[in-house]
């Protein structure tokens, strides 16, 4: 652990530790994985323009998200089946988020249940990522359980009417390992023999914008719509009353050839940035990436795969260490760019590499 000092170090170590089934599942992208590569490459094309001679004796990287103060503008995105990385799974990552005083998002198709995560990290800011099932009663049951367990928001994933062309999963004939379970739908899965087929077969492909209204009519929890990649859909999210959107391409696991979230973020911010909160995930591996996202208008960044690598390396200890390493990187980027708070980061502090193409 002492030699792991960045996300890349954790990833390299995790890929040596994980079983081939888990490794391929976690790192898989859709199709030929052009968008998977682009998620990271797009950040490398953005330049930071630091300001000098600003007093950075006191730097505060905290922010407020949906009314809750968090210690830094970085949280944990939902990822499925975390017990394939470590036996403590989602509970370990939730406890790490609690220690870091940031947001943990639990996947619907997690291997630890809503109640288990709530018990493991009672003081964490917890959100539930939601897939809408064809059986709407099951969906509403998950919402009620999240409310009862003290979760603070629902994150509706809208980019997965079915799952994408994930070729490693096809090669491996992937199914959930027999010793694990879809913890949030265990009883339903057993009764309906979900373990014998991909769980996405239970998702409702008829989901439409009117179902956003349907969902909001059953809960008072704020709704984050995750999977937005266009201005048109961002405007619809405002129209239908979402509290926030998460600009995301599902870790590039759905459609190959889509843009990286950081590429579409600026135009979405220009269209709706004053009407709801805007978050981003996809390709974020460093504190400088977080700074670039904030400069382009995101209020919060989220990481998914890096937390899986940290889990695989050393469970909760690894997850805690990675969050603190990223906190340090965020702090350093703020200070070295002349910013004492999130509010001082502006779009003038970044530019695309093409600005210097004439040189």
Phi and psi in degrees as a GROMACS rama.xvg file:
@    title "Ramachandran Plot"
@    xaxis  label "Phi"
@    yaxis  label "Psi"
@TYPE xy
-62.1027  -28.4106  UNK-2
-89.0876  -0.379043  UNK-3
-94.3181  108.005  UNK-4
-122.169  5.19676  UNK-5
-160.565  170.965  UNK-6
-58.6542  -42.6313  UNK-7
-58.9747  -39.2109  UNK-8
-62.3311  -44.5852  UNK-9
-62.3973  -41.8  UNK-10
-62.6634  -47.7334  UNK-11
-59.4811  -43.1  UNK-12
-67.4338  -42.7794  UNK-13
-62.6714  -39.6556  UNK-14
-66.6193  -20.2111  UNK-15
-80.6169  -27.4261  UNK-16
-90.6586  -40.6487  UNK-17
-65.1767  150.263  UNK-18
-65.0029  153.635  UNK-19
-55.2314  -36.4296  UNK-20
-63.5828  -48.7582  UNK-21
-68.4829  -42.9995  UNK-22
-57.05  -49.7263  UNK-23
-66.8528  -36.2282  UNK-24
-65.3656  -46.6838  UNK-25
-69.0942  -39.0512  UNK-26
-92.129  -3.01417  UNK-27
-64.6784  138.899  UNK-28
-119.712  172.893  UNK-29
-78.9755  149.678  UNK-30
55.0286  -130.013  UNK-31
-87.2619  5.04738  UNK-32
66.8956  29.6286  UNK-33
-64.7672  -44.1865  UNK-34
-69.3862  -31.8152  UNK-35
-60.341  -45.113  UNK-36
-66.837  -39.6539  UNK-37
-62.7221  -33.6498  UNK-38
-53.0409  -40.5821  UNK-39
-84.8952  -42.2121  UNK-40
-61.9941  -33.8933  UNK-41
-62.3869  -35.5054  UNK-42
-65.6634  -35.7663  UNK-43
-69.3711  -15.8712  UNK-44
-89.6787  -1.70133  UNK-45
-100.986  129.739  UNK-46
-101.557  140.709  UNK-47
-90.8193  135.399  UNK-48
-113.754  85.9173  UNK-49
-71.15  147.806  UNK-50
-101.008  142.821  UNK-51
-107.949  166.856  UNK-52
54.893  43.931  UNK-53
-113.301  139.417  UNK-54
-71.0853  109.158  UNK-55
-115.142  34.4983  UNK-56
-59.2244  -39.8632  UNK-57
-117.983  117.743  UNK-58
-121.941  125.375  UNK-59
-118.465  110.549  UNK-60
-96.0582  9.46288  UNK-61
-72.562  163.287  UNK-62
-153.451  175.385  UNK-63
-120.148  125.41  UNK-64
-123.098  119.547  UNK-65
49.6105  40.599  UNK-66
83.4375  -2.4226  UNK-67
-107.989  129.69  UNK-68
-76.631  131.121  UNK-69
-121.415  155.145  UNK-70
-77.6001  -16.8202  UNK-71
-158.984  160.092  UNK-72
-84.4214  43.3086  UNK-73
-140.345  126.643  UNK-74
-130.261  -177.355  UNK-75
-103.551  121.859  UNK-76
-79.6744  160.207  UNK-77
-73.0464  133.433  UNK-78
-135.499  144.697  UNK-79
-83.8592  157.502  UNK-80
53.9141  51.5106  UNK-81
-72.0201  -17.7565  UNK-82
-71.4296  -9.63447  UNK-83
-70.4283  -21.0177  UNK-84
-89.0175  -35.9108  UNK-85
-161.077  145.099  UNK-86
-57.4144  -27.0847  UNK-87
-82.1716  -16.661  UNK-88
46.7374  -133.579  UNK-89
-60.069  -30.1142  UNK-90
-63.7835  -37.6751  UNK-91
-66.0104  -43.869  UNK-92
-67.6026  -35.9662  UNK-93
-64.9091  -40.2326  UNK-94
-66.7336  -35.6646  UNK-95
-65.8415  -40.4251  UNK-96
-64.237  -39.7754  UNK-97
-60.7459  -45.4168  UNK-98
-64.2498  -35.5606  UNK-99
-83.6649  -6.35031  UNK-100
57.2485  50.9865  UNK-101
-136.964  -172.166  UNK-102
-92.5257  136.133  UNK-103
-115.106  128.39  UNK-104
-108.698  120.669  UNK-105
-91.4988  130.142  UNK-106
-73.9933  145.279  UNK-107
-55.0092  -41.4081  UNK-108
-98.8755  54.2672  UNK-109
-88.571  166.09  UNK-110
-101.53  1.73932  UNK-111
-123.5  140.325  UNK-112
-80.2857  165.852  UNK-113
-50.7306  -47.5152  UNK-114
-69.4592  -37.9503  UNK-115
-64.0003  -42.6651  UNK-116
-67.0372  -40.6629  UNK-117
-61.7316  -39.9316  UNK-118
-70.6185  -36.3568  UNK-119
-71.9339  -35.3555  UNK-120
-134.728  69.7248  UNK-121
-63.7117  -26.0556  UNK-122
-100.45  2.09309  UNK-123
-73.6246  151.304  UNK-124
-81.8253  108.518  UNK-125
-113.197  133.146  UNK-126
-116.573  150.366  UNK-127
-108.006  119.697  UNK-128
-77.0901  135.259  UNK-129
-123.765  127.003  UNK-130
-98.3062  142.739  UNK-131
-92.9838  122.084  UNK-132
-87.8476  155.134  UNK-133
-57.8734  -34.9014  UNK-134
-83.3327  96.9446  UNK-135
-65.0932  -24.8622  UNK-136
-61.8753  -38.4394  UNK-137
-64.4293  -42.1065  UNK-138
-60.2098  -47.9656  UNK-139
-67.4231  -31.4161  UNK-140
-62.8531  -40.8987  UNK-141
-63.3773  -39.9635  UNK-142
-62.0692  -46.1934  UNK-143
-62.7605  -40.8922  UNK-144
-64.3853  -39.9085  UNK-145
-64.5199  -43.1672  UNK-146
-60.2886  -46.9925  UNK-147
-63.1505  -33.752  UNK-148
-85.2588  1.64225  UNK-149
86.7182  17.801  UNK-150
-68.743  148.359  UNK-151
-101.556  -13.6824  UNK-152
-161.028  159.937  UNK-153
-110.011  138.009  UNK-154
-116.421  100.898  UNK-155
-84.4713  114.148  UNK-156
-83.5103  120.886  UNK-157
-111.841  3.14018  UNK-158
-105.684  22.3015  UNK-159
-137.588  59.4178  UNK-160
-62.9262  -25.7509  UNK-161
-149.381  173.038  UNK-162
-90.5727  155.317  UNK-163
-77.0102  -176.261  UNK-164
-83.1758  83.1652  UNK-165
-98.8046  101.591  UNK-166
-72.7003  -30.9456  UNK-167
-64.734  -37.2187  UNK-168
-65.3831  -37.3082  UNK-169
-66.5405  -43.893  UNK-170
-62.0678  -40.2251  UNK-171
-87.1283  -2.28803  UNK-172
49.0081  53.0396  UNK-173
-61.7354  135.444  UNK-174
-146.401  160.182  UNK-175
-59.5423  132.566  UNK-176
-55.2206  144.054  UNK-177
-61.1092  -26.968  UNK-178
-82.4566  -4.2215  UNK-179
-110.531  172.943  UNK-180
-146.564  154.559  UNK-181
-78.0951  92.0908  UNK-182
-62.8134  -32.068  UNK-183
-79.2274  -17.1188  UNK-184
-129.493  30.8768  UNK-185
-57.2397  -51.7064  UNK-186
-63.2908  -44.6119  UNK-187
-62.3065  -41.9689  UNK-188
-62.8201  -41.2869  UNK-189
-65.4411  -45.5432  UNK-190
-65.4089  -33.7983  UNK-191
-105.895  9.01687  UNK-192
55.6622  43.6136  UNK-193
-64.8863  -29.7148  UNK-194
-64.4635  -14.9754  UNK-195
-94.3633  2.17268  UNK-196
-151.965  160.752  UNK-197
-59.1181  137.458  UNK-198
-66.184  -25.3274  UNK-199
-62.999  -16.1293  UNK-200
-62.6303  -18.6432  UNK-201
-89.4776  -10.5773  UNK-202
-70.7971  152.603  UNK-203
-91.0905  106.152  UNK-204
-74.4144  -7.60465  UNK-205
-86.6853  1.68856  UNK-206
-52.7639  132.652  UNK-207
-141.575  178.168  UNK-208
-60.8664  -31.401  UNK-209
-64.2182  -24.0679  UNK-210
-74.8945  -19.057  UNK-211
-63.8481  -44.8775  UNK-212
-62.5329  -41.5822  UNK-213
-58.4728  -47.1427  UNK-214
-64.9268  -44.0734  UNK-215
-66.5291  -24.2452  UNK-216
-72.4126  -13.9192  UNK-217
-105.366  1.21363  UNK-218
-150.582  153.485  UNK-219
-100.856  -0.358943  UNK-220
-68.6812  141.764  UNK-221
-61.5439  147.583  UNK-222
-112.585  124.823  UNK-223
-103.684  127.682  UNK-224
-99.4826  116.592  UNK-225
-106.73  131.569  UNK-226
116.445  17.045  UNK-227
-82.2027  131.501  UNK-228
-132.513  1.24224  UNK-229
-133.776  154.394  UNK-230
-60.5647  -40.7085  UNK-231
-58.648  -44.324  UNK-232
-73.5317  -31.884  UNK-233
-62.753  -41.6961  UNK-234
-64.0605  -38.9867  UNK-235
-65.9403  -35.7863  UNK-236
-60.7615  -39.9935  UNK-237
-63.7821  -46.8603  UNK-238
-57.5243  -39.1619  UNK-239
-91.4393  7.75321  UNK-240
89.3742  18.1608  UNK-241
-64.0323  147.382  UNK-242
-81.9426  -25.3208  UNK-243
-159.837  162.282  UNK-244
-126.215  151.154  UNK-245
-116.117  109.399  UNK-246
-70.7386  119.144  UNK-247
-161.594  147.387  UNK-248
-115.688  28.599  UNK-249
61.8778  39.8798  UNK-250
63.8663  24.0459  UNK-251
59.9903  32.4532  UNK-252
-101.591  0.863801  UNK-253
-107.343  -65.4614  UNK-254
-122.624  124.113  UNK-255
-77.8327  141.605  UNK-256
102.006  -3.80563  UNK-257
-79.4273  159.24  UNK-258
-70.4944  161.109  UNK-259
-70.1783  144.971  UNK-260
-54.2844  -37.9812  UNK-261
-65.644  -24.544  UNK-262
-71.7905  -37.2319  UNK-263
-91.5461  -12.8787  UNK-264
-54.162  -48.4712  UNK-265
-58.5942  -42.4717  UNK-266
-71.678  -31.0981  UNK-267
-68.3306  -41.585  UNK-268
-61.939  -43.3495  UNK-269
-61.0697  -33.8396  UNK-270
-80.1209  -38.9434  UNK-271
-136.797  8.68676  UNK-272
-60.1948  -22.0902  UNK-273
-96.6709  4.47327  UNK-274
-109.202  -19.5549  UNK-275
-159.94  170.873  UNK-276
-82.223  144.933  UNK-277
-123.12  126.293  UNK-278
-118.547  171.179  UNK-279
-146.738  145.462  UNK-280
-141.109  160.604  UNK-281
115.553  107.777  UNK-282
82.9182  5.82171  UNK-283
-84.984  116.501  UNK-284
-132.688  7.46188  UNK-285
-158.739  165.774  UNK-286
-65.5746  -32.2846  UNK-287
-66.9736  -34.7792  UNK-288
-62.0188  -42.5341  UNK-289
-61.2066  -45.5101  UNK-290
-58.9824  -45.1882  UNK-291
-60.6833  -41.1409  UNK-292
-63.8409  -42.1079  UNK-293
-65.0565  -41.4323  UNK-294
-62.6435  -31.2431  UNK-295
-89.3337  5.90081  UNK-296
113.325  -3.87204  UNK-297
-72.9817  145.804  UNK-298
-92.1158  -22.1267  UNK-299
-154.176  144.909  UNK-300
-113.839  150.786  UNK-301
-130.817  145.956  UNK-302
-120.906  142.214  UNK-303
-115.357  -73.2162  UNK-304
-55.866  -41.1994  UNK-305
-55.1295  -33.1205  UNK-306
-72.9924  -26.2736  UNK-307
-70.2548  -40.9344  UNK-308
-62.5067  -42.0232  UNK-309
-64.5889  -41.5015  UNK-310
-58.8652  -47.0466  UNK-311
-61.5139  -35.0801  UNK-312
-71.6054  -41.6871  UNK-313
-165.212  37.1457  UNK-314
56.6286  -138.054  UNK-315
-60.6305  -38.5268  UNK-316
-60.0601  -43.4832  UNK-317
-65.3035  -41.759  UNK-318
-63.6604  -43.4441  UNK-319
-61.5216  -45.0311  UNK-320
-63.3598  -42.7876  UNK-321
-63.7987  -42.4054  UNK-322
-62.4715  -37.9271  UNK-323
-72.7924  -34.0977  UNK-324
-62.9405  -42.4078  UNK-325
-69.8108  -35.2146  UNK-326
-59.2823  -44.2417  UNK-327
-61.6885  -43.7116  UNK-328
-63.0856  -40.5212  UNK-329
-63.3918  -47.2355  UNK-330
-57.432  -47.7137  UNK-331
-62.4864  -40.1164  UNK-332
-66.2295  -41.8569  UNK-333
-55.8813  -54.8693  UNK-334
-63.0058  -44.642  UNK-335
-75.7745  -11.6857  UNK-336
-99.7178  -0.855212  UNK-337
81.5367  29.7232  UNK-338
-116.849  128.189  UNK-339
-97.6638  -6.73086  UNK-340
-162.284  168.963  UNK-341
-60.2681  -34.3147  UNK-342
-65.7712  -23.7799  UNK-343
-85.1639  -6.4429  UNK-344
-83.7658  124.784  UNK-345
-126.872  164.59  UNK-346
-66.09  -17.1313  UNK-347
-73.247  -6.75764  UNK-348
-94.0585  4.06877  UNK-349
-138.115  158.391  UNK-350
-153.062  162.848  UNK-351
-81.3968  151.195  UNK-352
-59.3162  -23.625  UNK-353
-64.8442  -16.6575  UNK-354
-57.078  -28.6031  UNK-355
-107.889  16.8884  UNK-356
-68.8877  -18.7554  UNK-357
-79.7587  -10.1719  UNK-358
